[in-house]
Every structure is written in structure tokens, then in C-alpha cells.
């Protein structure tokens, strides 16, 4: 947490420290008054003493404990960070374990690397959960898209049969369909990209302060490549099947 203005040493009494995004949104600087409300609805008028970065990884607002405690339902914190010297580390850990065993049974004392490892495990578990949810949604999207493309391709049986009866060869029909697919997929990517930009840029700007969203190259390639392959397979395979039929038979099939 890099402090860009002010100092956290002044964070005592009715003061507050804010992250850079909050400061920009409020047009606030060190020394200004912050007006808000505590969790219980009580109004808060606090003086800004520091502005820091990494609000998404730490907190958007930081208030002294003695100011916040009267407005919370419990005075016991879920996590407490303690700093000490290397020489006194064992004594501090032993004292903390003894105190927690009496005051908060079931609590644990973790070193920095152990605490980070637990956070990484939680992030990994949440990441897998999100991927499963997105995967299920993606399956439904793929099914709907394939069904629509296949039905649209099969509905052109009579149209393709008339073209073949007028002298258009099977290869020429396939080239025509490929060109149509290239134009439609290109248009779909342009429209989809514009919609994504219009929705992502304001959200990213509001949460990170930058208007450039991060898109992993692998994810970008997977989306574009998957779209092209899906559109091509769901259209060309049914068309090839239609072209195996005799034009005279296909032209007599109702749409």
C-alpha cells in the first residue's frame, strides 16, 4: 500500500485515509473533510490525512479502530495484523497463541507467508467456482448458437437447389456460403467488440482508474478462434449435407 499523499502516522482520532480512486471521485485532498455514514447510519465527518494506492487489494477507506468500533455490532476483528522484530517473533507468537486460546478458541496465528498461502487457496477456490459457472453458461450459449445456425442453414435448401438448377456448381455454392460467413462473422465481431468496449471501459475506469481493460492474449485468441470455428462448423456442415441431395428433390421440400 503506497502512500501518495499525507502519512498514515496521522491516522488517529477522527481521521480517515482513502485510496486514490475514492479521492479522485470525491475531488478530495489531504486536509479536506470526508462526509459519510458509518455502518449503523451515524453520520461521519472525518479529516483526510493520507491518500494511498491499491484500494482494491486493501480497502477504499481506512478509519482508526477507536473511531469505528462504537458503530459496529462487534468489537472483535476477524483478522488482526501484528508486526514485530525477528528476535521477538517467537515470544510474540507464543503470547498471541496463549491469548487467543483463552479469548477466541479456534483462532490461529499465521506468519506472513502462511497467511498469503491461505489467501491464495481461497482465491483459487473462488476462481474455480467462477470458471464452472461461466463454463455452464458458455455451454448453453454454444447450444443456442449452433441450433440457430444449423436451422438457418437447413432452411436454405430450396434456395441452394434453385442455384444448382440454374447452373451454379457445388464448389461455387460452398464459396458463396464461406464468403457470407466471413462477412457475417466479421460484422458480429465488430458489433460485439463495440458492445464490450461500451460496457467494460466505464466499469474498468470506475474500479481501477484506467480506461484500458486487461484482456489476456490467450483468452482473446480463444474467443475469436472459437467464434470462427463454431460459426464455420455450424453452417458449413449442414450446407454440405444439403448439397448432397439432388436439387430436384431438395426444391420440393417445404421450408
C-alpha positions in Angstrom: 0.0 0.0 0.0 2.0 3.0 -1.3 1.0 6.3 0.2 0.9 9.1 -2.4 -0.1 12.0 -0.2 0.0 12.6 3.6 1.0 10.0 6.1 -0.6 7.1 7.9 1.1 8.1 11.1 -1.5 10.8 11.4 -4.3 8.2 11.3 -5.7 8.7 14.8 -8.7 10.3 16.3 -11.5 11.4 13.9 -9.4 11.0 10.7 -9.5 8.8 7.6 -7.3 7.6 4.9 -8.7 7.0 1.4 -7.4 5.3 -1.8 -6.6 7.2 -4.9 -9.8 6.2 -6.8 -12.0 7.5 -3.9 -10.0 10.7 -3.7 -10.4 11.3 -7.4 -14.1 10.5 -7.3 -14.6 13.0 -4.4 -12.1 15.5 -5.7 -10.6 15.3 -2.2 -7.1 16.1 -1.0 -5.2 15.7 2.3 -6.7 18.0 4.8 -10.2 18.0 3.4 -13.2 16.8 5.3 -14.8 13.5 4.4 -18.6 13.3 4.9 -20.3 9.9 5.0 -22.0 7.4 7.3 -20.9 4.6 9.5 -22.5 1.1 9.2 -25.1 1.9 11.8 -26.2 5.0 9.9 -24.5 7.5 12.2 -23.0 10.5 10.2 -19.2 10.7 9.9 -17.2 13.9 9.4 -13.6 12.9 9.3 -10.4 14.7 8.2 -8.4 13.1 5.4 -4.8 12.5 6.5 -3.5 10.2 3.8 -4.2 9.0 0.2 -2.8 5.6 -0.9 -2.9 3.2 -3.8 -4.1 -0.4 -4.1 -7.6 0.3 -2.7 -8.9 -2.8 -4.4 -6.4 -5.0 -2.6 -6.6 -3.3 0.8 -9.6 -1.1 1.4 -11.1 2.0 -0.1 -11.4 3.7 3.3 -9.3 3.2 6.4 -10.5 4.5 9.8 -8.9 4.2 13.2 -10.3 1.4 15.3 -11.4 3.5 18.2 -13.5 5.6 15.8 -15.1 2.7 14.0 -15.7 0.3 17.0 -18.7 2.2 18.6 -20.5 1.9 15.3 -20.1 -1.8 14.7 -22.1 -4.7 16.1 -19.0 -6.4 17.4 -15.6 -5.2 18.6 -13.8 -8.4 17.7 -11.9 -8.2 14.4 -11.8 -11.3 12.1 -8.2 -10.6 11.2 -5.5 -8.7 13.1 -2.1 -7.9 11.7 0.8 -7.7 14.1 4.4 -6.6 13.3 7.4 -7.5 15.4 11.1 -7.9 15.1 12.7 -11.2 14.2 14.2 -11.6 17.6 10.9 -11.2 19.4 8.9 -13.2 16.9 8.7 -16.5 18.9 7.8 -14.7 22.1 5.1 -12.7 20.4 3.6 -15.8 18.6 3.6 -17.7 21.9 1.8 -14.8 23.7 -0.7 -14.4 20.9 -1.5 -18.2 20.9 -2.0 -18.2 24.6 -4.2 -15.1 24.5 -6.3 -16.4 21.5 -6.7 -19.8 23.1 -8.3 -18.1 26.1 -10.1 -15.2 24.4 -11.0 -16.7 20.9 -10.8 -20.5 20.8 -10.2 -21.8 17.3 -8.2 -18.9 16.1 -4.8 -19.3 14.6 -1.6 -17.4 14.4 0.0 -17.4 10.9 3.2 -16.0 9.5 3.0 -13.7 6.5 3.8 -16.4 4.0 1.3 -18.8 5.6 -1.4 -16.1 5.6 -0.7 -15.4 1.9 -0.9 -19.1 1.2 -4.3 -19.3 2.7 -5.4 -16.3 0.7 -4.1 -17.9 -2.5 -6.1 -21.1 -1.7 -9.3 -19.1 -1.2 -8.7 -17.2 -4.4 -8.0 -20.4 -6.3 -11.3 -22.0 -4.9 -13.3 -18.9 -5.9 -11.6 -18.9 -9.3 -12.6 -22.5 -10.0 -16.2 -21.7 -8.9 -16.4 -18.8 -11.2 -14.9 -20.8 -14.1 -17.5 -23.6 -13.6 -20.4 -21.1 -13.6 -19.0 -19.4 -16.7 -18.5 -22.8 -18.3 -22.1 -23.8 -17.8 -23.3 -20.5 -19.2 -21.0 -21.0 -22.2 -22.4 -24.4 -22.9 -25.9 -23.0 -23.1 -24.7 -20.2 -25.3 -23.0 -22.6 -27.7 -26.1 -24.9 -27.9 -28.3 -21.9 -28.7 -25.9 -20.5 -31.3 -25.3 -23.9 -33.0 -29.0 -24.6 -33.1 -29.8 -21.2 -34.7 -27.0 -21.5 -37.3 -27.9 -25.1 -38.2 -31.6 -24.3 -38.6 -30.8 -21.2 -40.7 -28.5 -23.3 -43.0 -31.1 -26.1 -43.4 -33.8 -23.5 -44.2 -31.9 -22.6 -47.4 -32.4 -26.0 -49.0 -34.7 -24.6 -51.8 -32.6 -21.6 -52.4 -29.4 -23.6 -52.9 -31.3 -26.1 -55.0 -32.5 -23.3 -57.4 -28.9 -22.1 -57.7 -27.7 -25.5 -58.6 -30.5 -26.0 -61.2 -29.6 -22.7 -62.8 -26.0 -24.0 -63.4 -24.1 -23.0 -60.2 -21.7 -25.7 -59.2 -21.4 -27.3 -55.8 -18.0 -25.6 -55.3 -19.3 -22.2 -56.2 -22.1 -22.6 -53.7 -19.6 -23.5 -50.9 -17.5 -20.5 -51.8 -20.6 -18.2 -51.7 -21.5 -19.6 -48.2 -18.0 -19.2 -47.0 -17.9 -15.6 -48.1 -21.3 -14.9 -46.4 -20.0 -16.5 -43.2 -16.8 -14.4 -43.3 -18.8 -11.2 -43.7 -21.3 -12.1 -41.0 -18.7 -13.3 -38.5 -16.6 -10.2 -39.1 -19.6 -7.9 -38.6 -20.6 -9.9 -35.5 -17.1 -9.4 -34.0 -17.1 -5.7 -34.8 -20.6 -5.2 -33.1 -19.7 -7.5 -30.2 -16.4 -5.7 -29.7 -18.1 -2.3 -29.7 -20.7 -3.5 -27.1 -17.9 -5.0 -25.0 -15.9 -1.7 -25.1 -19.0 0.4 -24.3 -19.7 -1.7 -21.2 -16.2 -2.6 -20.0 -14.5 0.7 -20.3 -16.8 2.6 -17.9 -16.6 -0.2 -15.4 -12.9 -0.6 -15.5 -12.5 3.2 -15.3 -14.6 3.3 -12.2 -12.8 0.4 -10.4 -9.2 0.8 -11.5 -8.9 4.4 -12.7 -7.7 3.4 -16.1 -9.8 3.2 -19.3 -7.9 0.2 -20.7 -9.3 -3.2 -19.7 -6.9 -6.1 -19.5 -7.6 -8.9 -21.8 -5.3 -12.0 -21.6 -3.9 -12.8 -25.1 -4.9 -16.5 -24.6 -8.5 -15.6 -23.7 -8.7 -13.2 -26.7 -7.5 -15.8 -29.1 -9.8 -18.5 -27.6 -12.9 -16.2 -28.0 -12.1 -15.2 -31.6 -10.9 -18.6 -32.7 -13.8 -20.4 -31.0 -16.3 -18.0 -32.6 -14.8 -18.6 -36.1 -14.7 -22.3 -35.7 -18.2 -22.5 -34.2 -19.8 -20.4 -36.9 -18.0 -22.3 -39.7 -18.8 -25.8 -38.4 -22.4 -25.0 -37.6 -23.0 -23.5 -41.0 -20.8 -25.4 -43.5 -21.6 -28.9 -42.2 -25.4 -28.6 -42.7 -24.8 -26.9 -46.1 -22.6 -29.7 -47.2 -25.3 -32.2 -46.2 -27.9 -30.2 -48.2 -25.7 -30.2 -51.2 -25.5 -34.0 -51.2 -29.2 -34.0 -52.0 -30.4 -34.0 -55.6 -31.6 -30.4 -56.5 -34.9 -31.7 -57.8 -35.6 -33.4 -54.5 -34.4 -30.5 -52.4 -36.6 -28.0 -54.2 -39.7 -29.9 -53.4 -39.1 -29.9 -49.6 -41.2 -27.4 -47.7 -39.3 -24.8 -45.6 
